[in-house]
Amino acid sequence: MKNFKVIVVEDVPLELKGTLGIIKNEIPEAEIIGTADSESAYWKLLKQQKPDLLLLDLGLGGSTTIGVEICRQTKEMYPNIKVLIFTGEILNEKLWVDVLDAGCDGIILKSGELLTRGDVASVMDGKRLVFNQPILEKVVERFKRSVNSQLMRQEALVNYEIDEYDERFLRHLALGYTKEQITNLRGMPFGVKSLEKRQNELVQKLFPNGNGGVGINATRLVVRACELRILDIDNLHPDE
């Protein structure tokens, strides 16, 4: 790793001291050209000298959005500056998404192994999406959950013999479309009576043992399709 210049943005004195200690002891290639405890102090530093790396804490003055905006504006004005987030916001997953959208090069949570030489080297070598172990565990957990959900849906489509038209019919019922509206969809070659027949067939497929003697309307049918993962509740989009 070549020598590089870094600015550290951190508003908690004790945490700043710890961060500077890690850099000085573990990353001798890093030259700290300045530290800032606020947005205004950071922009003032940036006018004086441009760093190769911005090590940015998200929570400044009690606000998390300031850190996101610092990242966004820095990347817009100086795309070559690497921005590595070093944050104690270990539960605020929405904030992670926001700062990734703002263009950061990685996120290091202040838990577990903290900031390592390897993480910094990866960012300086041009690697994107550099995460430390705590956030990687969450990412992998969500990935596994997403894959398993997709597999369950594929199995449900096969097991209950759901074809393309069944899925479209159920999806649009879930979106609040009437049967009359569904018949007007492009590529949906059915009239209202045909859809009523299809609905009855779907009731028998999805409720093979009945529903405890209770009638099954379109709403209950759609809920059952969601329960069985035939419908992906996170991707309910209408066709043309």
C-alpha positions as CSV (number, residue, x, y, z in Angstrom):
1,M,0.0,0.0,0.0
2,K,1.4,3.4,-1.0
3,N,1.5,6.4,1.3
4,F,-1.8,8.4,1.3
5,K,-3.4,11.4,3.0
6,V,-6.4,11.0,5.3
7,I,-8.9,13.3,7.0
8,V,-10.8,11.9,10.0
9,V,-14.3,13.3,10.8
10,E,-15.3,12.4,14.3
11,D,-17.0,14.5,16.9
12,V,-16.5,12.4,20.0
13,P,-13.0,13.2,21.5
14,L,-12.4,9.7,23.0
15,E,-13.4,7.9,19.9
16,L,-11.3,10.2,17.8
17,K,-8.3,9.5,20.0
18,G,-8.9,5.7,19.6
19,T,-9.3,6.1,15.8
20,L,-6.1,8.1,15.5
21,G,-4.3,5.5,17.6
22,I,-5.4,2.7,15.3
23,I,-4.2,4.6,12.2
24,K,-0.8,5.5,13.7
25,N,-0.1,2.0,15.1
26,E,-1.6,-0.2,12.3
27,I,-1.4,1.9,9.1
28,P,1.9,3.8,8.9
29,E,1.3,4.6,5.3
30,A,-1.5,7.0,6.3
31,E,-0.7,10.6,6.9
32,I,-3.4,12.4,8.9
33,I,-3.6,15.9,7.4
34,G,-6.5,16.9,9.6
35,T,-9.4,16.1,11.8
36,A,-12.9,17.6,12.0
37,D,-15.6,17.4,14.6
38,S,-18.3,19.1,12.5
39,E,-19.5,19.7,8.9
40,S,-18.2,23.2,8.7
41,A,-14.8,22.2,10.1
42,Y,-14.5,19.5,7.5
43,W,-15.3,21.7,4.5
44,K,-12.8,24.2,5.8
45,L,-10.1,21.5,5.9
46,L,-11.0,20.4,2.4
47,K,-10.4,23.8,1.0
48,Q,-6.9,23.7,2.4
49,Q,-5.8,20.3,1.2
50,K,-7.5,17.3,-0.5
51,P,-7.1,13.9,1.1
52,D,-6.9,10.5,-0.6
53,L,-9.2,9.0,2.0
54,L,-12.0,10.5,4.1
55,L,-12.6,8.4,7.3
56,L,-16.1,9.5,8.2
57,D,-18.2,9.0,11.2
58,L,-22.0,9.4,10.5
59,G,-23.2,10.7,13.8
60,L,-22.2,14.4,14.0
61,G,-23.7,16.7,16.6
62,G,-26.5,14.2,17.2
63,S,-27.5,14.0,13.5
64,T,-26.9,11.0,11.3
65,T,-28.0,12.8,8.1
66,I,-25.1,15.2,8.2
67,G,-22.6,12.4,7.6
68,V,-24.6,11.0,4.7
69,E,-24.6,14.5,3.1
70,I,-20.9,15.0,3.6
71,C,-20.3,11.7,1.8
72,R,-22.7,12.6,-1.0
73,Q,-21.3,16.0,-1.6
74,T,-17.7,14.9,-1.3
75,K,-18.2,12.2,-3.9
76,E,-20.0,14.6,-6.3
77,M,-17.3,17.2,-6.1
78,Y,-14.2,15.0,-5.7
79,P,-15.0,11.5,-7.1
80,N,-11.4,10.3,-6.6
81,I,-11.5,10.8,-2.8
82,K,-12.2,7.5,-1.1
83,V,-14.9,7.6,1.6
84,L,-14.8,5.0,4.2
85,I,-17.5,5.1,6.8
86,F,-16.4,4.3,10.4
87,T,-19.6,4.5,12.5
88,G,-21.1,3.4,15.8
89,E,-24.6,3.3,14.1
90,I,-24.6,-0.5,14.4
91,L,-28.4,-1.0,14.3
92,N,-29.5,1.7,11.9
93,E,-29.6,-0.3,8.7
94,K,-31.5,2.4,6.8
95,L,-28.6,4.7,7.4
96,W,-26.2,2.1,5.8
97,V,-28.4,2.0,2.7
98,D,-28.5,5.9,2.6
99,V,-24.7,6.2,2.7
100,L,-24.2,3.4,0.2
101,D,-26.5,5.3,-2.1
102,A,-24.4,8.4,-1.4
103,G,-21.4,6.7,-2.9
104,C,-19.3,5.6,0.0
105,D,-16.6,3.0,-0.7
106,G,-17.2,0.9,2.4
107,I,-18.7,0.8,5.9
108,I,-16.8,-0.3,9.0
109,L,-19.0,-0.7,12.1
110,K,-17.5,0.2,15.5
111,S,-17.9,-3.3,16.8
112,G,-16.0,-6.6,16.5
113,E,-12.6,-6.1,14.8
114,L,-13.1,-2.4,14.3
115,L,-10.8,-0.7,11.7
116,T,-8.1,-2.9,10.2
117,R,-5.2,-2.4,7.9
118,G,-6.7,-4.8,5.4
119,D,-9.9,-2.9,5.2
120,V,-8.2,0.4,4.5
121,A,-5.8,-1.2,2.0
122,S,-8.8,-2.7,0.1
123,V,-10.4,0.8,-0.2
124,M,-7.1,2.4,-1.2
125,D,-6.6,-0.3,-3.9
126,G,-10.0,0.6,-5.4
127,K,-12.2,-2.1,-4.0
128,R,-15.8,-1.1,-3.5
129,L,-18.2,-2.2,-0.8
130,V,-15.6,-2.9,1.8
131,F,-17.3,-4.1,5.0
132,N,-16.0,-5.5,8.3
133,Q,-17.2,-8.7,9.9
134,P,-20.3,-7.4,11.9
135,I,-21.9,-5.8,8.8
136,L,-20.9,-8.7,6.6
137,E,-22.7,-11.1,8.9
138,K,-25.9,-9.1,8.5
139,V,-25.5,-8.9,4.7
140,V,-25.0,-12.6,4.4
141,E,-27.9,-13.3,6.7
142,R,-30.2,-11.2,4.5
143,F,-28.8,-12.8,1.3
144,K,-29.5,-16.3,2.6
145,R,-33.0,-15.3,3.6
146,S,-33.7,-13.8,0.2
147,V,-32.4,-16.9,-1.6
148,N,-34.5,-19.2,0.6
149,S,-37.6,-17.1,0.0
150,Q,-37.1,-17.3,-3.8
151,L,-36.6,-21.1,-3.6
152,M,-39.8,-21.5,-1.5
153,R,-41.7,-19.5,-4.1
154,Q,-40.4,-21.6,-6.9
155,E,-41.3,-24.8,-5.1
156,A,-44.8,-23.4,-4.3
157,L,-45.4,-22.5,-8.0
158,V,-44.5,-26.1,-8.9
159,N,-46.3,-27.9,-6.0
160,Y,-49.6,-26.0,-6.5
161,E,-49.4,-26.1,-10.3
162,I,-49.5,-22.3,-10.6
163,D,-49.0,-21.1,-14.1
164,E,-48.2,-17.6,-15.5
165,Y,-51.9,-16.5,-15.7
166,D,-52.6,-17.8,-12.1
167,E,-49.8,-15.7,-10.8
168,R,-50.8,-12.6,-12.7
169,F,-54.4,-13.0,-11.6
170,L,-53.5,-13.4,-7.9
171,R,-51.0,-10.6,-8.1
172,H,-53.5,-8.1,-9.5
173,L,-56.2,-9.2,-7.0
174,A,-53.7,-8.4,-4.3
175,L,-53.2,-5.0,-5.8
176,G,-56.9,-4.3,-5.6
177,Y,-57.8,-4.8,-9.2
178,T,-61.3,-6.0,-10.1
179,K,-61.8,-9.0,-12.4
180,E,-63.1,-6.5,-15.0
181,Q,-59.9,-4.5,-14.8
182,I,-57.8,-7.7,-15.0
183,T,-59.4,-8.8,-18.2
184,N,-58.2,-5.5,-19.7
185,L,-54.5,-6.2,-19.0
186,R,-52.4,-6.8,-22.1
187,G,-51.7,-10.5,-22.6
188,M,-54.6,-11.6,-20.3
189,P,-56.9,-13.5,-22.7
190,F,-59.7,-14.2,-20.3
191,G,-63.2,-12.8,-19.7
192,V,-64.8,-12.3,-16.3
193,K,-66.5,-15.7,-16.3
194,S,-63.2,-17.4,-17.1
195,L,-61.5,-15.6,-14.2
196,E,-64.2,-16.6,-11.9
197,K,-63.7,-20.2,-12.9
198,R,-59.9,-19.8,-12.5
199,Q,-60.5,-18.3,-9.0
200,N,-62.6,-21.4,-8.0
201,E,-59.9,-23.7,-9.3
202,L,-57.2,-21.8,-7.3
203,V,-59.4,-22.1,-4.1
204,Q,-59.4,-25.8,-4.5
205,K,-55.6,-25.9,-5.2
206,L,-54.7,-23.7,-2.2
207,F,-57.3,-25.0,0.2
208,P,-57.4,-28.7,-0.6
209,N,-58.9,-29.4,2.8
210,G,-61.3,-26.5,2.7
211,N,-61.3,-23.6,5.0
212,G,-63.0,-25.0,8.1
213,G,-66.4,-24.6,6.5
214,V,-65.9,-20.9,6.0
215,G,-66.3,-19.4,2.5
216,I,-63.2,-18.3,0.7
217,N,-63.4,-14.9,-1.0
218,A,-60.7,-13.2,-3.2
219,T,-59.1,-11.5,-0.2
220,R,-58.6,-14.8,1.7
221,L,-57.3,-16.4,-1.5
222,V,-54.7,-13.7,-1.9
223,V,-53.6,-14.0,1.7
224,R,-53.2,-17.7,1.3
225,A,-51.1,-17.1,-1.8
226,C,-48.8,-14.8,0.2
227,E,-48.6,-17.3,3.1
228,L,-47.5,-20.0,0.6
229,R,-45.0,-17.6,-1.0
230,I,-46.8,-17.9,-4.4
231,L,-46.9,-14.1,-4.3
232,D,-43.8,-12.2,-3.4
233,I,-45.2,-9.5,-1.1
234,D,-42.1,-7.3,-1.6
235,N,-42.6,-7.3,-5.4
236,L,-46.3,-6.7,-6.1
237,H,-46.2,-4.6,-9.3
238,P,-49.0,-4.3,-11.8
239,D,-48.6,-5.3,-15.5
240,E,-49.5,-2.9,-18.2
